[in-house]
Amino acid sequence: MQGLPLIVLFLSIVVSAVVIFRLLHLPPILGYLTVGVLIGPYGLGILPDPEAVQHFAELGIVFLMFTIGLEFSLPKLKSMRKLVLGLGTAQVVGTMFVCAVLGWMLNYLLPENLHMSTASWFALGGVLAMSSTAIVMKLLTERLELDTEHGRNIFGVLLFQDLALVPLLILIPALAQPGGAAYSQVALGLLKTLAVLAILLGLGQKPMHAWLSMVARRRSS
């Protein structure tokens, strides 16, 4: 099943799930996740082929990240820098530190054939430190809690997690490289990251600002 029939099937199931979860006083985002698990190849198998919905799913992620990006701005980041760097750093570094300590204890208690390397525990700590910005932001927006004190604290932590994700994606593959190759890969990755950020922040803002300003003048929702 592809094309329009697939889209109609998705929308029908999702709308039904949202109605049910609303009646149960639960967030609609949980309905979306439940539907995805149930109809997927590892659930009821209504959609047994993941490749059939791959592009459709990627398009949904793009739209979802766009709505999150509407809440993000550099002035807001500057005004929240103490919160982002303070509370955010404590959450990410603290989670990774706890995971590393637990890993060291388990390596000490478990047989040698079950030991995990330091790099593996580091990677696992990085995974556990990350939250789903898309889900949490959606919940805060729906509950009108984004501008509350705890909402700002949560937003600061999520923002730091998103910023920390880039160096983590660079460091984790580099940890699997032997010796000097790891350092060179990290250095190359950091240079690529700085180049991309320079392009996005330096050259990307003005054209996008002009384009969105034109859309706003059209007064089209």
C-alpha positions as CSV (number, residue, x, y, z in Angstrom):
1,M,0.0,0.0,0.0
2,Q,1.5,3.4,-1.1
3,G,0.5,6.9,-2.0
4,L,-2.9,8.3,-1.2
5,P,-4.4,5.0,0.3
6,L,-1.5,4.9,2.7
7,I,-2.0,8.6,3.8
8,V,-5.8,8.0,4.2
9,L,-5.1,4.9,6.4
10,F,-2.6,6.8,8.5
11,L,-4.9,9.8,9.1
12,S,-7.9,7.6,9.9
13,I,-6.0,5.6,12.5
14,V,-4.3,8.6,14.0
15,V,-7.5,10.7,14.3
16,S,-9.2,7.8,16.0
17,A,-6.3,7.4,18.4
18,V,-6.2,11.1,19.2
19,V,-10.0,11.1,20.0
20,I,-9.5,8.1,22.4
21,F,-6.5,9.6,24.2
22,R,-8.4,13.0,24.5
23,L,-11.3,11.1,26.1
24,L,-8.8,9.5,28.5
25,H,-7.3,13.0,29.3
26,L,-4.0,12.0,27.9
27,P,-1.7,14.0,25.5
28,P,-2.3,13.4,21.8
29,I,1.4,12.8,21.3
30,L,1.0,9.5,23.2
31,G,-1.7,8.6,20.7
32,Y,0.7,9.2,17.8
33,L,3.4,7.1,19.4
34,T,1.0,4.3,20.2
35,V,-0.3,4.2,16.7
36,G,3.3,4.1,15.3
37,V,4.2,1.1,17.5
38,L,1.0,-0.8,16.9
39,I,0.7,-0.6,13.1
40,G,4.5,-0.9,12.5
41,P,6.3,-4.1,11.4
42,Y,7.1,-5.0,15.0
43,G,3.6,-4.5,16.3
44,L,0.4,-5.7,14.6
45,G,2.2,-5.7,11.2
46,I,-0.4,-3.6,9.4
47,L,2.5,-2.0,7.6
48,P,5.0,-4.8,7.4
49,D,7.5,-3.0,5.1
50,P,9.4,-0.1,6.8
51,E,10.7,1.2,3.5
52,A,7.1,1.8,2.3
53,V,6.7,4.6,4.9
54,Q,10.2,5.8,5.2
55,H,9.9,9.0,3.2
56,F,6.5,9.7,4.7
57,A,8.0,9.4,8.2
58,E,10.9,11.6,7.3
59,L,8.5,14.3,6.1
60,G,6.7,14.2,9.4
61,I,10.0,14.6,11.3
62,V,10.8,17.7,9.1
63,F,7.5,19.3,9.9
64,L,7.8,18.5,13.6
65,M,11.3,19.9,13.9
66,F,10.1,23.0,12.0
67,T,7.5,23.7,14.7
68,I,10.2,23.3,17.4
69,G,12.4,25.7,15.5
70,L,9.7,28.3,15.7
71,E,10.3,28.4,19.5
72,F,14.0,28.8,19.1
73,S,15.9,32.1,18.7
74,L,19.4,33.4,19.4
75,P,18.2,36.3,21.6
76,K,16.2,33.8,23.7
77,L,19.3,31.6,23.9
78,K,21.4,34.5,25.1
79,S,18.9,35.5,27.7
80,M,18.8,31.9,29.0
81,R,22.5,31.2,28.7
82,K,23.0,30.8,32.5
83,L,20.0,28.4,32.7
84,V,21.1,26.5,29.6
85,L,24.7,26.2,30.5
86,G,24.1,25.6,34.2
87,L,21.1,23.3,34.5
88,G,21.6,21.8,31.1
89,T,25.3,21.0,31.7
90,A,24.5,19.5,35.1
91,Q,21.8,17.2,33.6
92,V,23.9,15.9,30.7
93,V,27.2,15.6,32.4
94,G,25.6,14.3,35.6
95,T,23.7,11.6,33.7
96,M,26.9,10.5,31.8
97,F,28.9,10.5,35.0
98,V,26.4,8.3,36.9
99,C,26.3,5.9,33.9
100,A,30.1,5.7,33.8
101,V,30.2,5.0,37.6
102,L,27.5,2.3,37.3
103,G,29.4,0.8,34.3
104,W,32.6,0.7,36.3
105,M,30.8,-1.1,39.2
106,L,29.1,-3.6,36.9
107,N,32.4,-4.3,35.2
108,Y,33.9,-5.0,38.6
109,L,31.0,-7.3,39.6
110,L,30.2,-9.1,36.4
111,P,32.3,-11.8,34.7
112,E,34.9,-10.5,32.2
113,N,33.0,-11.8,29.2
114,L,30.2,-9.4,30.1
115,H,32.3,-6.3,30.5
116,M,31.6,-3.2,28.4
117,S,34.3,-0.8,27.3
118,T,34.6,2.7,28.7
119,A,33.6,4.1,25.3
120,S,30.5,1.9,25.3
121,W,29.4,3.2,28.8
122,F,30.2,6.8,27.6
123,A,28.0,6.3,24.6
124,L,25.2,4.8,26.7
125,G,25.4,7.7,29.1
126,G,25.0,10.1,26.2
127,V,21.9,8.3,24.9
128,L,20.3,8.3,28.4
129,A,21.1,12.0,28.8
130,M,19.0,12.9,25.8
131,S,15.3,13.6,26.0
132,S,12.8,13.9,23.1
133,T,12.6,17.7,22.5
134,A,9.8,17.2,20.1
135,I,7.6,15.3,22.6
136,V,8.3,17.5,25.6
137,M,7.9,20.8,23.7
138,K,4.7,19.6,22.3
139,L,3.4,18.7,25.8
140,L,4.5,22.0,27.2
141,T,2.8,24.0,24.4
142,E,-0.4,22.1,24.6
143,R,-0.6,22.6,28.4
144,L,0.4,26.4,28.0
145,E,3.3,25.8,30.4
146,L,6.1,26.9,28.1
147,D,6.4,30.4,29.7
148,T,6.1,29.1,33.3
149,E,9.2,28.9,35.5
150,H,9.4,25.1,35.3
151,G,8.7,25.3,31.6
152,R,11.6,27.6,31.1
153,N,13.8,25.3,33.1
154,I,12.8,22.3,31.0
155,F,13.3,24.3,27.8
156,G,16.8,25.3,28.9
157,V,17.7,21.7,29.6
158,L,16.3,20.5,26.3
159,L,18.1,23.3,24.5
160,F,21.5,22.2,25.9
161,Q,20.7,18.6,25.0
162,D,20.1,19.6,21.4
163,L,23.4,21.6,21.4
164,A,25.3,18.7,23.0
165,L,24.0,16.2,20.5
166,V,26.2,17.5,17.7
167,P,29.6,17.0,19.6
168,L,28.3,13.6,20.9
169,L,27.5,12.4,17.4
170,I,31.1,13.3,16.5
171,L,32.8,11.9,19.6
172,I,31.0,8.5,19.8
173,P,32.2,7.2,16.4
174,A,35.6,8.6,17.1
175,L,35.9,6.6,20.3
176,A,35.8,3.4,18.2
177,Q,38.9,4.5,16.2
178,P,42.4,3.5,17.4
179,G,44.7,6.0,19.0
180,G,45.7,8.9,16.8
181,A,42.9,8.3,14.3
182,A,40.3,9.1,16.9
183,Y,41.9,12.6,17.6
184,S,42.1,13.4,13.9
185,Q,38.5,12.3,13.3
186,V,37.3,14.5,16.3
187,A,39.2,17.5,15.0
188,L,37.8,17.0,11.5
189,G,34.3,16.6,12.8
190,L,34.6,19.8,14.9
191,L,35.8,21.8,11.9
192,K,32.8,20.5,9.9
193,T,30.4,21.4,12.7
194,L,31.8,25.0,13.0
195,A,31.6,25.4,9.2
196,V,28.0,24.3,9.1
197,L,27.0,26.5,12.1
198,A,28.8,29.5,10.4
199,I,26.8,29.0,7.2
200,L,23.5,28.5,9.0
201,L,23.8,31.4,11.4
202,G,25.8,33.8,9.1
203,L,24.3,33.2,5.7
204,G,21.1,31.4,6.4
205,Q,19.3,33.9,8.7
206,K,19.0,36.8,6.3
207,P,17.4,35.0,3.3
208,M,15.1,33.1,5.6
209,H,14.1,36.3,7.5
210,A,13.3,38.0,4.2
211,W,11.3,35.0,3.0
212,L,9.3,34.7,6.2
213,S,8.7,38.4,6.3
214,M,7.2,38.3,2.9
215,V,4.9,35.4,4.0
216,A,3.8,37.5,7.1
217,R,3.0,40.4,4.9
218,R,0.6,38.2,2.9
219,R,-1.3,37.6,6.2
220,S,-1.8,34.0,5.2
221,S,-2.2,31.5,8.1
